[in-house]
Amino acid sequence: MSGQKICNETGCQYSQTGVCMDNLGDDCPRLLKMTIGSEEPDTSEITVSKPLNDMENLPDNIEFLEENLTDLTYQYRANLVLLIGEPECGKSTLYAALFDKFHKGGCGDYLFAGTKTPVGFERRCHKARFLSRNEISKNDRTPNFEFSYLHLSVRHSSMKQPIEHLLFADVNGEKFQTARDSDEDMQKMTILKKAEHIFFVADGDMLINSGKRHNVKDEMTNILKRALQNNMIDKQKGINLLITKWDKIVSAGKADGIEQFLTSPLQNQFDGLIKNVLKIASRSQNTEISSGYGVDDFLEVILSKNQISEGDFKYDISSDARQFQQFKYESR
């Protein structure tokens, strides 16, 4: 004979309120039956739910590949955004944080206007959410050496501007490591010339490590030198420096030293090249720094040069100069 059901899941108030945190009611597989007269729950019929972090049931074509861009770039003028950084520096997590901002109502002065790659964004967001059952927010690394593209449409909250279409190029960080070390591989990175906005990413985790921070600065210096030597970066357009995991830097008390160690030396060495320095905390673990810190500024930089006067809602893209050709690059 059974009595009241209880739930031992951390954070669930079912035992006190009778409300399941996952809205599954009495059908929740984590509920335990209390046998009358016993202080211990009956565990004979417990079923354990499988963690929802394998993403095995997601459909294919969750991101655009090069061959998928044709239809999009025939229809819309899309601005290409490129993030360059070492593996696990936080690029994909930034994309996830940006998408999450729109889930919560908007990012800065901009509203969500659609995406043709929703599953690609959701996969990056998934592991930071409760349903993934992960104790620590963490995204998968970008899995291959080929560029994939995430599409996002946004519109200014004033509704006086046309919808802006953005393409975020995503690739495993090792591809940029090979370009850093080889002129031949650098010259194949033609996407550097075509991207409207380029962000060089510095890993905050590495910057607070006294044994690794010099590697961050040296590697960034070397890739910038090689890109400039091979005329792969437009000096007038410039690049942006983006420092990730700013919450960890603040927690370590190293915020004031970052400018002296990294930012100022790079700005002095590459005079006029670095247009903006952004500090990002995509998934903050510091109560003083909110999750998504700096993401509004990231989007503002992307859209700052793309403002179109009111009433100018049409783009003239001729058939012999379709934008898709701008995004082509040579495979290794």
C-alpha positions as a LaTeX table, in Angstrom:
\begin{tabular}{lrrr}
\hline
Residue & $x$ (\AA) & $y$ (\AA) & $z$ (\AA) \\
\hline
Met1 & 0.00 & 0.00 & 0.00 \\
Ser2 & 1.38 & 3.36 & $-0.98$ \\
Gly3 & 1.06 & 6.83 & 0.44 \\
Gln4 & 2.31 & 10.24 & $-0.66$ \\
Lys5 & 4.77 & 10.61 & $-3.55$ \\
Ile6 & 7.90 & 12.67 & $-3.13$ \\
Cys7 & 10.60 & 13.96 & $-5.49$ \\
Asn8 & 14.28 & 14.09 & $-4.63$ \\
Glu9 & 15.26 & 16.07 & $-7.73$ \\
Thr10 & 17.31 & 19.13 & $-6.72$ \\
Gly11 & 15.16 & 22.26 & $-6.94$ \\
Cys12 & 11.82 & 20.46 & $-7.33$ \\
Gln13 & 9.13 & 21.50 & $-4.83$ \\
Tyr14 & 6.71 & 18.65 & $-5.62$ \\
Ser15 & 6.89 & 17.26 & $-2.07$ \\
Gln16 & 5.74 & 20.61 & $-0.66$ \\
Thr17 & 3.51 & 21.98 & $-3.43$ \\
Gly18 & 2.49 & 18.99 & $-5.51$ \\
Val19 & 3.72 & 20.79 & $-8.65$ \\
Cys20 & 6.28 & 19.04 & $-10.85$ \\
Met21 & 9.12 & 21.30 & $-12.00$ \\
Asp22 & 8.89 & 19.78 & $-15.50$ \\
Asn23 & 5.08 & 20.01 & $-15.60$ \\
Leu24 & 4.76 & 16.22 & $-15.87$ \\
Gly25 & 2.45 & 15.89 & $-12.88$ \\
Asp26 & 2.09 & 12.41 & $-11.32$ \\
Asp27 & 3.58 & 10.85 & $-14.46$ \\
Cys28 & 7.06 & 12.19 & $-13.76$ \\
Pro29 & 9.44 & 9.19 & $-13.65$ \\
Arg30 & 11.48 & 10.79 & $-10.85$ \\
Leu31 & 8.65 & 10.64 & $-8.29$ \\
Leu32 & 9.16 & 8.16 & $-5.44$ \\
Lys33 & 6.31 & 6.42 & $-3.62$ \\
Met34 & 6.28 & 6.57 & 0.17 \\
Thr35 & 5.04 & 3.37 & 1.80 \\
Ile36 & 2.66 & 4.06 & 4.71 \\
Gly37 & 4.42 & 3.54 & 8.01 \\
Ser38 & 7.88 & 3.80 & 6.45 \\
Glu39 & 10.31 & 6.71 & 6.41 \\
Glu40 & 12.07 & 5.43 & 3.28 \\
Pro41 & 10.64 & 5.71 & $-0.26$ \\
Asp42 & 9.79 & 2.61 & $-2.28$ \\
Thr43 & 12.42 & 2.45 & $-5.05$ \\
Ser44 & 11.31 & $-0.84$ & $-6.61$ \\
Glu45 & 9.63 & 0.81 & $-9.61$ \\
Ile46 & 11.92 & 3.77 & $-10.17$ \\
Thr47 & 12.73 & 4.53 & $-13.79$ \\
Val48 & 15.61 & 6.83 & $-14.59$ \\
Ser49 & 15.05 & 9.35 & $-17.36$ \\
Lys50 & 17.78 & 9.61 & $-19.96$ \\
Pro51 & 19.67 & 12.93 & $-19.90$ \\
Leu52 & 18.59 & 15.11 & $-22.77$ \\
Asn53 & 22.08 & 16.09 & $-23.87$ \\
Asp54 & 22.85 & 13.70 & $-26.71$ \\
Met55 & 20.94 & 15.68 & $-29.37$ \\
Glu56 & 20.65 & 12.41 & $-31.32$ \\
Asn57 & 17.13 & 13.06 & $-32.59$ \\
Leu58 & 17.78 & 16.44 & $-34.19$ \\
Pro59 & 17.14 & 16.66 & $-37.95$ \\
Asp60 & 19.90 & 17.04 & $-40.50$ \\
Asn61 & 20.83 & 20.35 & $-42.20$ \\
Ile62 & 20.81 & 22.28 & $-38.95$ \\
Glu63 & 23.23 & 24.85 & $-40.37$ \\
Phe64 & 23.99 & 26.21 & $-43.81$ \\
Leu65 & 26.98 & 24.81 & $-45.64$ \\
Glu66 & 28.50 & 26.57 & $-48.61$ \\
Glu67 & 26.24 & 24.83 & $-51.11$ \\
Asn68 & 23.14 & 25.79 & $-49.08$ \\
Leu69 & 23.79 & 29.54 & $-49.21$ \\
Thr70 & 22.61 & 30.09 & $-52.76$ \\
Asp71 & 18.89 & 30.45 & $-52.08$ \\
Leu72 & 19.43 & 32.74 & $-49.10$ \\
Thr73 & 21.86 & 35.12 & $-50.75$ \\
Tyr74 & 19.73 & 35.34 & $-53.90$ \\
Gln75 & 16.84 & 36.53 & $-51.75$ \\
Tyr76 & 18.54 & 38.76 & $-49.19$ \\
Arg77 & 21.55 & 40.94 & $-48.70$ \\
Ala78 & 23.32 & 39.18 & $-45.83$ \\
Asn79 & 26.25 & 40.53 & $-43.86$ \\
Leu80 & 28.94 & 38.00 & $-43.04$ \\
Val81 & 30.37 & 37.88 & $-39.50$ \\
Leu82 & 33.54 & 35.91 & $-38.76$ \\
Leu83 & 34.95 & 34.95 & $-35.37$ \\
Ile84 & 38.57 & 33.78 & $-35.23$ \\
Gly85 & 39.91 & 32.05 & $-32.15$ \\
Glu86 & 41.64 & 29.04 & $-30.69$ \\
Pro87 & 39.64 & 25.87 & $-29.90$ \\
Glu88 & 37.24 & 26.23 & $-26.94$ \\
Cys89 & 37.73 & 30.01 & $-26.73$ \\
Gly90 & 33.97 & 30.61 & $-26.56$ \\
Lys91 & 32.85 & 31.31 & $-30.13$ \\
Ser92 & 29.93 & 28.88 & $-30.24$ \\
Thr93 & 28.89 & 29.86 & $-26.71$ \\
Leu94 & 28.67 & 33.48 & $-27.85$ \\
Tyr95 & 26.36 & 32.50 & $-30.70$ \\
Ala96 & 24.21 & 30.64 & $-28.18$ \\
Ala97 & 24.12 & 33.62 & $-25.81$ \\
Leu98 & 23.07 & 35.90 & $-28.67$ \\
Phe99 & 20.20 & 33.60 & $-29.61$ \\
Asp100 & 19.14 & 33.29 & $-25.97$ \\
Lys101 & 18.93 & 37.08 & $-25.74$ \\
Phe102 & 16.25 & 37.05 & $-28.40$ \\
His103 & 14.42 & 34.24 & $-26.59$ \\
Lys104 & 14.14 & 36.64 & $-23.66$ \\
Gly105 & 12.71 & 39.51 & $-25.68$ \\
Gly106 & 15.50 & 41.22 & $-27.58$ \\
Cys107 & 19.16 & 42.11 & $-27.74$ \\
Gly108 & 19.89 & 45.75 & $-27.07$ \\
Asp109 & 17.78 & 47.84 & $-29.44$ \\
Tyr110 & 17.06 & 44.92 & $-31.76$ \\
Leu111 & 14.24 & 42.39 & $-32.02$ \\
Phe112 & 14.25 & 38.88 & $-33.41$ \\
Ala113 & 12.97 & 38.73 & $-37.00$ \\
Gly114 & 13.58 & 35.07 & $-37.81$ \\
Thr115 & 16.22 & 32.47 & $-38.57$ \\
Lys116 & 16.63 & 29.81 & $-41.22$ \\
Thr117 & 18.94 & 27.80 & $-38.95$ \\
Pro118 & 16.93 & 27.48 & $-35.70$ \\
Val119 & 18.20 & 24.02 & $-34.83$ \\
Gly120 & 21.81 & 25.10 & $-35.28$ \\
Phe121 & 21.28 & 27.85 & $-32.73$ \\
Glu122 & 19.23 & 25.62 & $-30.43$ \\
Arg123 & 21.91 & 22.94 & $-30.39$ \\
Arg124 & 24.41 & 25.52 & $-29.17$ \\
Cys125 & 21.95 & 26.81 & $-26.55$ \\
His126 & 20.77 & 23.41 & $-25.34$ \\
Lys127 & 23.59 & 22.44 & $-23.02$ \\
Ala128 & 23.30 & 25.66 & $-21.06$ \\
Arg129 & 19.67 & 24.98 & $-20.18$ \\
Phe130 & 18.05 & 23.01 & $-17.38$ \\
Leu131 & 16.61 & 20.31 & $-19.64$ \\
Ser132 & 20.11 & 19.18 & $-20.65$ \\
Arg133 & 20.68 & 17.97 & $-17.05$ \\
Asn134 & 24.19 & 19.42 & $-17.20$ \\
Glu135 & 25.51 & 20.84 & $-13.93$ \\
Ile136 & 27.85 & 23.19 & $-15.79$ \\
Ser137 & 26.88 & 25.17 & $-18.88$ \\
Lys138 & 29.01 & 23.89 & $-21.74$ \\
Asn139 & 28.70 & 23.74 & $-25.50$ \\
Asp140 & 30.11 & 21.20 & $-27.92$ \\
Arg141 & 33.11 & 22.23 & $-29.95$ \\
Thr142 & 32.50 & 22.95 & $-33.62$ \\
Pro143 & 33.12 & 19.48 & $-35.04$ \\
Asn144 & 34.84 & 19.88 & $-38.39$ \\
Phe145 & 37.19 & 21.94 & $-40.53$ \\
Glu146 & 34.58 & 23.18 & $-42.98$ \\
Phe147 & 32.71 & 26.44 & $-42.51$ \\
Ser148 & 29.09 & 26.25 & $-41.50$ \\
Tyr149 & 26.82 & 29.28 & $-41.35$ \\
Leu150 & 24.15 & 30.35 & $-38.90$ \\
His151 & 21.48 & 32.73 & $-40.19$ \\
Leu152 & 19.80 & 35.38 & $-38.06$ \\
Ser153 & 17.37 & 38.16 & $-38.98$ \\
Val154 & 16.94 & 41.16 & $-36.71$ \\
Arg155 & 15.13 & 44.48 & $-36.81$ \\
His156 & 15.51 & 47.68 & $-34.86$ \\
Ser157 & 12.83 & 48.08 & $-32.20$ \\
Ser158 & 11.80 & 51.44 & $-33.69$ \\
Met159 & 10.55 & 49.49 & $-36.73$ \\
Lys160 & 11.90 & 52.31 & $-38.91$ \\
Gln161 & 14.66 & 50.19 & $-40.40$ \\
Pro162 & 14.41 & 47.18 & $-42.70$ \\
Ile163 & 15.16 & 43.68 & $-41.47$ \\
Glu164 & 18.88 & 42.90 & $-41.35$ \\
His165 & 20.11 & 39.44 & $-42.35$ \\
Leu166 & 23.29 & 38.16 & $-40.71$ \\
Leu167 & 25.41 & 35.09 & $-41.48$ \\
Phe168 & 27.74 & 33.89 & $-38.74$ \\
Ala169 & 30.58 & 31.73 & $-40.03$ \\
Asp170 & 31.44 & 28.92 & $-37.61$ \\
Val171 & 34.42 & 26.56 & $-37.91$ \\
Asn172 & 36.65 & 24.48 & $-35.69$ \\
Gly173 & 39.44 & 26.63 & $-34.23$ \\
Glu174 & 42.16 & 24.34 & $-35.58$ \\
Lys175 & 41.55 & 25.71 & $-39.08$ \\
Phe176 & 42.83 & 29.09 & $-37.96$ \\
Gln177 & 45.82 & 27.47 & $-36.28$ \\
Thr178 & 46.96 & 26.06 & $-39.61$ \\
Ala179 & 46.49 & 29.46 & $-41.27$ \\
Arg180 & 48.57 & 31.08 & $-38.54$ \\
Asp181 & 51.50 & 28.81 & $-39.34$ \\
Ser182 & 51.38 & 28.73 & $-43.15$ \\
Asp183 & 51.23 & 31.41 & $-45.86$ \\
Glu184 & 49.62 & 28.90 & $-48.20$ \\
Asp185 & 46.83 & 28.08 & $-45.76$ \\
Met186 & 46.38 & 31.75 & $-44.89$ \\
Gln187 & 45.90 & 32.63 & $-48.56$ \\
Lys188 & 43.09 & 30.08 & $-48.74$ \\
Met189 & 41.19 & 31.94 & $-46.03$ \\
Thr190 & 39.55 & 34.27 & $-48.54$ \\
Ile191 & 36.64 & 34.61 & $-46.14$ \\
Leu192 & 38.82 & 37.14 & $-44.29$ \\
Lys193 & 38.52 & 39.50 & $-47.24$ \\
Lys194 & 34.81 & 39.03 & $-47.66$ \\
Ala195 & 33.60 & 39.22 & $-44.07$ \\
Glu196 & 31.91 & 42.48 & $-43.17$ \\
His197 & 33.01 & 42.11 & $-39.54$ \\
Ile198 & 35.96 & 40.14 & $-38.15$ \\
Phe199 & 36.36 & 39.41 & $-34.45$ \\
Phe200 & 39.60 & 38.00 & $-33.05$ \\
Val201 & 38.72 & 36.11 & $-29.88$ \\
Ala202 & 40.93 & 35.91 & $-26.79$ \\
Asp203 & 40.06 & 33.18 & $-24.30$ \\
Gly204 & 39.57 & 34.67 & $-20.83$ \\
Asp205 & 40.35 & 31.32 & $-19.21$ \\
Met206 & 43.80 & 31.42 & $-20.78$ \\
Leu207 & 44.39 & 35.08 & $-19.97$ \\
Ile208 & 44.08 & 34.49 & $-16.22$ \\
Asn209 & 46.54 & 31.61 & $-16.39$ \\
Ser210 & 50.04 & 33.02 & $-15.88$ \\
Gly211 & 51.55 & 30.05 & $-17.69$ \\
Lys212 & 49.33 & 30.33 & $-20.78$ \\
Arg213 & 48.45 & 34.01 & $-21.22$ \\
His214 & 51.62 & 34.77 & $-23.18$ \\
Asn215 & 50.63 & 32.06 & $-25.66$ \\
Val216 & 47.32 & 33.86 & $-26.22$ \\
Lys217 & 49.05 & 37.13 & $-27.06$ \\
Asp218 & 51.76 & 35.49 & $-29.18$ \\
Glu219 & 49.28 & 33.42 & $-31.21$ \\
Met220 & 47.03 & 36.41 & $-31.83$ \\
Thr221 & 50.01 & 38.52 & $-32.82$ \\
Asn222 & 51.28 & 35.85 & $-35.20$ \\
Ile223 & 47.98 & 35.29 & $-36.98$ \\
Leu224 & 47.45 & 39.04 & $-37.41$ \\
Lys225 & 50.97 & 39.44 & $-38.80$ \\
Arg226 & 50.51 & 36.60 & $-41.27$ \\
Ala227 & 47.10 & 37.85 & $-42.38$ \\
Leu228 & 48.47 & 41.36 & $-42.97$ \\
Gln229 & 51.57 & 40.07 & $-44.78$ \\
Asn230 & 49.33 & 38.14 & $-47.15$ \\
Asn231 & 46.93 & 41.08 & $-47.62$ \\
Met232 & 44.03 & 39.09 & $-46.20$ \\
Ile233 & 42.76 & 41.86 & $-43.93$ \\
Asp234 & 41.50 & 45.25 & $-45.08$ \\
Lys235 & 43.26 & 47.77 & $-42.82$ \\
Gln236 & 40.56 & 50.36 & $-43.40$ \\
Lys237 & 37.79 & 47.97 & $-42.40$ \\
Gly238 & 39.88 & 46.73 & $-39.50$ \\
Ile239 & 39.14 & 44.01 & $-36.99$ \\
Asn240 & 37.67 & 43.78 & $-33.50$ \\
Leu241 & 39.20 & 42.26 & $-30.37$ \\
Leu242 & 36.77 & 40.19 & $-28.32$ \\
Ile243 & 37.68 & 38.91 & $-24.85$ \\
Thr244 & 35.50 & 36.02 & $-23.69$ \\
Lys245 & 34.75 & 34.65 & $-20.20$ \\
Trp246 & 35.00 & 38.13 & $-18.70$ \\
Asp247 & 33.20 & 36.88 & $-15.59$ \\
Lys248 & 36.16 & 34.63 & $-14.80$ \\
Ile249 & 38.61 & 37.48 & $-15.38$ \\
Val250 & 36.69 & 39.67 & $-12.92$ \\
Ser251 & 36.47 & 36.84 & $-10.38$ \\
Ala252 & 40.24 & 36.38 & $-10.61$ \\
Gly253 & 40.82 & 40.10 & $-10.03$ \\
Lys254 & 42.62 & 40.42 & $-13.38$ \\
Ala255 & 40.30 & 42.88 & $-15.15$ \\
Asp256 & 42.59 & 45.90 & $-14.75$ \\
Gly257 & 45.63 & 43.99 & $-15.98$ \\
Ile258 & 44.10 & 42.83 & $-19.28$ \\
Glu259 & 44.44 & 46.23 & $-20.95$ \\
Gln260 & 48.07 & 46.58 & $-19.92$ \\
Phe261 & 48.98 & 43.01 & $-20.88$ \\
Leu262 & 46.95 & 42.46 & $-24.05$ \\
Thr263 & 44.81 & 45.29 & $-25.34$ \\
Ser264 & 47.26 & 48.20 & $-25.33$ \\
Pro265 & 50.24 & 46.23 & $-26.74$ \\
Leu266 & 48.13 & 44.93 & $-29.64$ \\
Gln267 & 46.69 & 48.37 & $-30.38$ \\
Asn268 & 50.19 & 49.88 & $-30.36$ \\
Gln269 & 51.70 & 47.16 & $-32.52$ \\
Phe270 & 48.86 & 47.19 & $-35.06$ \\
Asp271 & 48.18 & 50.90 & $-35.14$ \\
Gly272 & 44.61 & 51.70 & $-36.19$ \\
Leu273 & 43.74 & 48.09 & $-37.04$ \\
Ile274 & 41.69 & 47.26 & $-33.92$ \\
Lys275 & 38.42 & 49.19 & $-34.12$ \\
Asn276 & 36.63 & 47.88 & $-31.02$ \\
Val277 & 37.51 & 45.95 & $-27.86$ \\
Leu278 & 34.60 & 43.93 & $-26.46$ \\
Lys279 & 34.32 & 42.07 & $-23.16$ \\
Ile280 & 31.91 & 39.14 & $-23.17$ \\
Ala281 & 30.51 & 36.85 & $-20.47$ \\
Ser282 & 28.22 & 34.52 & $-22.42$ \\
Arg283 & 27.56 & 32.11 & $-19.55$ \\
Ser284 & 28.56 & 33.96 & $-16.39$ \\
Gln285 & 29.54 & 32.09 & $-13.23$ \\
Asn286 & 30.06 & 35.35 & $-11.35$ \\
Thr287 & 27.03 & 36.81 & $-9.55$ \\
Glu288 & 28.37 & 40.32 & $-10.21$ \\
Ile289 & 28.39 & 39.78 & $-13.99$ \\
Ser290 & 25.15 & 38.86 & $-15.70$ \\
Ser291 & 25.02 & 36.07 & $-18.27$ \\
Gly292 & 25.07 & 37.58 & $-21.73$ \\
Tyr293 & 27.20 & 40.51 & $-20.55$ \\
Gly294 & 28.54 & 42.36 & $-23.58$ \\
Val295 & 26.43 & 40.49 & $-26.13$ \\
Asp296 & 24.36 & 43.64 & $-26.80$ \\
Asp297 & 27.58 & 45.48 & $-27.67$ \\
Phe298 & 28.63 & 42.62 & $-29.96$ \\
Leu299 & 25.43 & 42.93 & $-31.99$ \\
Glu300 & 25.64 & 46.73 & $-32.00$ \\
Val301 & 29.12 & 46.60 & $-33.54$ \\
Ile302 & 27.90 & 44.20 & $-36.22$ \\
Leu303 & 25.00 & 46.45 & $-37.18$ \\
Ser304 & 26.64 & 49.84 & $-36.66$ \\
Lys305 & 27.77 & 50.16 & $-40.29$ \\
Asn306 & 24.67 & 48.66 & $-41.76$ \\
Gln307 & 22.08 & 51.31 & $-40.93$ \\
Ile308 & 19.89 & 52.10 & $-43.92$ \\
Ser309 & 17.91 & 55.28 & $-44.22$ \\
Glu310 & 14.17 & 55.06 & $-43.60$ \\
Gly311 & 12.27 & 54.05 & $-46.72$ \\
Asp312 & 15.27 & 52.41 & $-48.39$ \\
Phe313 & 14.05 & 48.86 & $-47.94$ \\
Lys314 & 15.25 & 47.32 & $-51.22$ \\
Tyr315 & 18.64 & 45.94 & $-52.13$ \\
Asp316 & 19.95 & 45.89 & $-55.66$ \\
Ile317 & 21.80 & 42.62 & $-56.17$ \\
Ser318 & 22.57 & 41.94 & $-59.81$ \\
Ser319 & 22.65 & 38.37 & $-61.07$ \\
Asp320 & 26.31 & 38.66 & $-62.08$ \\
Ala321 & 27.41 & 39.78 & $-58.61$ \\
Arg322 & 25.37 & 37.63 & $-56.28$ \\
Gln323 & 26.50 & 37.78 & $-52.69$ \\
Phe324 & 27.06 & 34.08 & $-52.42$ \\
Gln325 & 30.28 & 34.45 & $-54.39$ \\
Gln326 & 31.66 & 36.67 & $-51.64$ \\
Phe327 & 31.52 & 33.85 & $-49.13$ \\
Lys328 & 33.34 & 31.21 & $-51.16$ \\
Tyr329 & 36.66 & 29.99 & $-49.88$ \\
Glu330 & 39.13 & 27.39 & $-51.01$ \\
Ser331 & 39.08 & 24.07 & $-49.17$ \\
Arg332 & 42.31 & 22.78 & $-47.71$ \\
\hline
\end{tabular}
